[in-house]
């Protein structure tokens, strides 16, 4: 059954006559079309895609559902119509009401999230290819580490390498952090230059066939700071504990607790200042959020759920360690797209 047909089945429990989809990522997921603007109307039987003149020929030739020109004559049918309350702004909702005042509008938060969280075989293959290129770029960055190289230069090495080998874009701006900068989880690559015996944190991702790669590794360029070396061991242990807890019936909360228990044991839980991970696919950060006290804490991770595991500890002014893999649930266990974590990650 195709994706639109699966979505049509959800209209019954939602008690909707139709559902409006306008998020470009959801439009790509349902139609395969890359549109900056479009409107897909999904009914109990049938669907219709509205696009403006920029996309009409393109959509008409490639879309599996009927396509019509989105102009002043394009009106919505009466009835109970759902919209994505996570995507639609207050102003956009006001315009919807003006377009169809007779409709009863129903807010549905992320109507596709339960569909998109389970990847099909084609999506798993695309994620694997994105991971392979991301990892090749990571190794290229690692080889580029030398005394005097700047964070920006290393970030550019990654971008150049993956784009020359087929990446359509980057999952996000590469995070390259030397020394104390690694204590900032979302540090932006700067002009700071690498020195001997510094810690190096690399967090990167390449997009291949519309799917995102995402991986983080932490290296010691020379002799490591003893305290940061100890922290590296705890983060690695927490990462492996979370991976081992992924099994049929395991909830997000249980997986988070498996990692966090390592930090609690060592008395460093307060240094873990972000979520354990996140879903991944057409977007780098997707549903679910892997956080024990988050909105998805009770979610059971099912077969072919794809997500990251990325515990980290950060010492302000000193440095931080984060280790991230992307993978998916297969036969009740976490299968990573990336090589095993190193016990002694020294370079240089």
C-alpha positions in Angstrom: 0.0 0.0 0.0 1.4 3.4 -0.9 1.9 6.2 1.6 -1.1 8.3 0.6 -3.3 5.2 1.0 -1.9 4.6 4.5 -2.6 8.2 5.4 -6.2 7.9 4.1 -6.8 5.2 6.6 -5.9 7.6 9.5 -8.8 10.0 8.5 -11.3 7.5 10.0 -10.0 7.5 13.6 -9.4 11.3 13.3 -13.0 11.7 12.0 -11.8 13.9 9.2 -13.3 14.4 5.7 -10.0 15.6 4.4 -6.4 16.5 5.5 -4.3 19.4 4.2 -0.6 18.7 3.9 1.7 21.7 3.2 5.0 20.9 4.9 7.5 20.5 2.0 9.2 17.6 3.7 5.9 15.8 4.1 5.0 16.6 0.5 8.3 15.0 -0.6 7.6 11.9 1.6 4.1 11.5 0.1 4.6 12.5 -3.5 8.4 12.2 -4.2 8.3 15.9 -5.4 10.6 18.6 -4.1 8.4 21.6 -3.8 9.0 24.9 -1.9 5.3 25.4 -1.9 2.4 23.1 -2.5 -0.8 21.7 -1.0 -1.8 18.1 -0.9 -5.5 17.4 -0.2 -6.0 13.8 1.1 -9.6 12.5 1.2 -11.1 9.3 2.3 -10.9 8.2 -1.3 -8.5 10.0 -3.6 -6.1 12.9 -3.2 -5.2 16.1 -5.1 -2.1 18.2 -5.3 -2.2 21.9 -5.8 0.9 23.8 -7.1 1.5 27.2 -8.6 2.7 27.9 -12.1 6.4 27.2 -11.2 5.7 23.6 -10.5 2.7 22.7 -12.6 4.4 21.1 -15.6 6.9 19.3 -13.3 4.2 17.9 -11.0 1.8 17.0 -13.8 4.4 14.9 -15.4 5.7 13.0 -12.3 3.0 13.0 -9.6 0.9 9.9 -9.1 -2.2 11.9 -8.0 -4.2 14.5 -9.9 -2.5 17.9 -10.1 -4.3 21.3 -10.3 -3.2 24.8 -10.6 -3.2 26.6 -7.2 -5.0 29.9 -8.1 -8.0 31.9 -6.8 -10.4 29.4 -8.3 -8.9 26.5 -6.3 -11.3 26.1 -3.3 -11.3 23.6 -0.5 -14.4 21.4 0.0 -16.7 21.8 3.0 -16.5 19.4 5.9 -14.1 18.7 8.7 -10.6 19.3 7.5 -7.4 18.6 9.4 -4.2 20.7 9.2 -0.7 20.3 10.7 -0.6 22.5 13.8 3.1 22.1 14.1 3.7 23.6 10.6 0.8 26.0 10.0 1.4 29.4 11.5 -1.4 31.5 13.1 -1.4 33.7 10.0 -1.5 30.7 7.6 -4.4 29.3 9.6 -6.2 32.6 9.4 -5.9 32.4 5.6 -7.2 28.9 5.6 -10.3 30.0 7.5 -10.8 32.9 5.0 -10.5 30.5 2.1 -13.0 28.1 3.4 -15.2 29.6 6.2 -17.7 26.7 6.0 -15.0 24.1 6.8 -14.5 22.9 10.4 -10.8 23.0 10.9 -9.1 20.4 13.1 -5.6 20.8 14.4 -3.5 17.6 14.0 0.1 17.7 15.4 2.6 16.2 12.9 0.0 14.0 11.2 2.7 12.0 9.4 5.1 11.4 12.4 3.9 7.8 13.1 4.3 6.9 9.4 7.7 8.5 8.9 9.2 7.0 12.1 9.1 3.5 10.6 11.4 3.4 7.6 10.9 1.2 4.6 13.7 -0.8 2.9 14.4 2.0 0.4 14.7 4.5 3.2 17.1 2.3 5.1 19.3 1.9 2.1 19.3 5.7 1.6 20.3 6.3 5.2 23.0 3.7 4.9 24.4 5.4 1.8 24.3 8.8 3.6 26.1 7.2 6.5 28.8 5.7 4.3 29.6 9.0 2.7 29.4 10.8 6.0 31.9 8.4 7.5 34.3 8.7 4.5 34.1 12.5 5.0 34.8 12.0 8.8 38.0 10.0 8.0 39.1 12.6 5.5 38.7 15.3 8.3 40.6 13.1 10.7 43.5 12.9 8.1 43.4 16.7 7.8 44.2 17.3 11.4 47.6 18.9 11.9 49.1 21.6 14.1 48.0 25.0 12.9 44.9 23.9 10.9 41.8 25.9 11.7 38.4 24.6 12.6 36.9 26.3 9.5 39.5 24.6 7.3 38.7 21.2 8.6 34.9 21.9 8.2 35.5 22.9 4.7 37.5 19.7 4.0 34.4 17.7 5.0 32.0 19.8 2.9 34.3 19.7 -0.2 34.9 16.0 0.1 31.3 14.9 0.4 30.0 17.2 -2.2 32.5 16.1 -4.7 31.4 12.5 -4.1 27.6 13.0 -4.5 26.2 14.7 -1.4 23.3 17.0 -2.4 23.8 19.0 0.7 24.9 18.8 4.3 22.7 17.6 7.1 23.8 20.7 9.1 26.8 23.0 9.4 29.8 20.9 10.4 30.7 21.1 14.1 34.5 21.2 14.4 35.7 22.1 17.9 39.2 22.2 19.2 40.2 22.2 22.9 37.8 24.1 25.2 35.4 24.7 22.3 34.4 21.1 22.4 32.6 21.9 25.7 30.0 23.7 23.6 27.7 21.1 22.1 26.7 23.2 19.0 29.9 25.2 18.6 30.3 26.8 15.2 33.6 26.2 13.5 35.9 29.2 14.1 39.4 30.5 13.1 40.9 28.8 16.2 43.8 26.6 15.2 44.7 23.2 16.4 47.5 22.8 19.0 49.3 19.7 20.2 47.6 17.7 23.0 44.1 19.2 22.3 40.8 17.3 22.2 38.9 17.5 18.9 35.2 17.0 18.5 33.8 16.4 15.0 30.0 16.2 14.3 29.0 16.0 10.7 26.5 14.7 8.2 26.0 14.4 4.5 22.6 14.2 2.7 22.4 11.5 0.0 19.1 10.8 -1.9 17.3 13.2 0.4 18.3 11.3 3.6 20.6 12.6 6.3 23.7 11.2 7.7 24.8 12.2 11.3 27.9 11.1 13.3 30.1 12.4 16.0 33.5 11.3 17.1 35.9 12.8 19.6 39.7 12.4 19.2 42.8 13.3 21.2 45.4 15.1 19.1 48.4 13.9 21.0 48.4 13.1 24.7 44.9 13.5 26.2 44.0 15.5 29.3 43.7 12.7 32.0 40.2 13.9 33.1 38.9 14.2 29.5 40.3 10.7 28.8 38.3 9.4 31.8 35.2 11.2 30.5 35.7 9.6 27.1 35.6 6.2 28.7 32.3 7.0 30.5 30.7 8.4 27.4 31.7 5.4 25.4 30.3 3.1 28.1 27.0 5.1 28.2 26.7 4.9 24.5 27.1 1.1 24.5 24.7 0.7 27.4 22.0 2.6 25.5 22.6 0.5 22.3 22.4 -2.7 24.3 19.1 -1.6 25.9 17.5 -1.3 22.5 15.3 -4.3 22.1 11.7 -5.2 21.4 9.5 -3.4 23.9 12.2 -1.0 25.1 10.9 2.5 25.6 12.7 5.8 24.9 12.9 6.4 28.7 14.5 3.0 29.3 17.1 3.6 26.7 17.9 7.0 28.1 18.1 5.6 31.6 20.6 2.9 30.5 23.0 5.6 29.3 22.3 8.1 32.1 22.9 5.4 34.8 26.6 5.4 33.9 26.8 9.1 34.4 24.8 8.9 37.7 27.2 6.2 38.9 30.2 8.4 38.3 28.5 11.5 39.7 28.7 13.5 36.4 25.0 13.4 35.3 24.8 17.2 35.4 27.5 17.4 32.7 25.0 15.6 30.3 23.1 18.6 29.0 21.2 17.4 26.0 19.0 14.6 24.8 20.4 11.1 24.2 19.4 11.2 20.5 16.7 11.8 17.9 14.9 10.3 15.0 16.5 10.8 11.6 15.4 10.5 7.9 14.4 13.2 5.5 15.2 15.6 8.3 18.3 15.4 10.5 16.1 15.8 13.6 12.8 13.9 13.4 10.4 12.2 15.8 11.1 10.7 18.3 13.1 12.7 20.8 15.2 10.3 22.8 15.0 11.9 26.2 13.8 10.2 29.4 11.7 13.2 30.5 10.7 14.3 27.0 7.3 14.1 25.2 8.2 10.8 23.6 9.5 9.0 26.7 7.0 6.2 26.6 7.4 5.5 22.9 8.4 1.9 22.2 11.0 1.8 19.5 9.8 -0.6 16.8 11.4 -2.4 13.9 13.0 -0.1 11.4 12.8 3.0 13.6 15.9 5.0 12.7 17.6 7.3 15.3 20.8 8.5 16.8 22.5 7.7 20.1 24.7 10.5 21.2 25.5 10.8 24.9 28.0 13.5 25.8 29.7 15.1 28.8 31.0 18.7 28.8 33.5 20.4 31.2 33.1 24.2 30.7 36.4 25.8 29.8 38.2 22.5 29.4 36.5 20.4 26.8 33.8 17.9 26.0 33.2 14.4 24.6 30.3 13.3 22.5 30.0 10.0 20.6 27.2 9.6 18.1 26.0 6.8 15.8 23.0 6.6 13.6 21.3 3.2 13.2 17.9 1.5 13.2 16.1 -1.4 15.0 16.4 -4.7 13.2 15.3 -8.0 14.8 15.1 -6.3 18.1 18.5 -4.8 18.3 20.3 -1.5 17.3 22.2 -1.9 14.1 24.6 1.0 13.5 25.5 2.4 10.2 29.0 3.4 11.5 32.1 1.5 12.7 32.5 0.6 16.4 33.7 3.3 18.8 37.4 3.4 19.4 38.7 2.7 22.9 41.8 4.9 22.4 41.0 7.7 19.8 44.4 9.3 19.5 45.6 11.0 16.3 48.6 13.0 15.4 
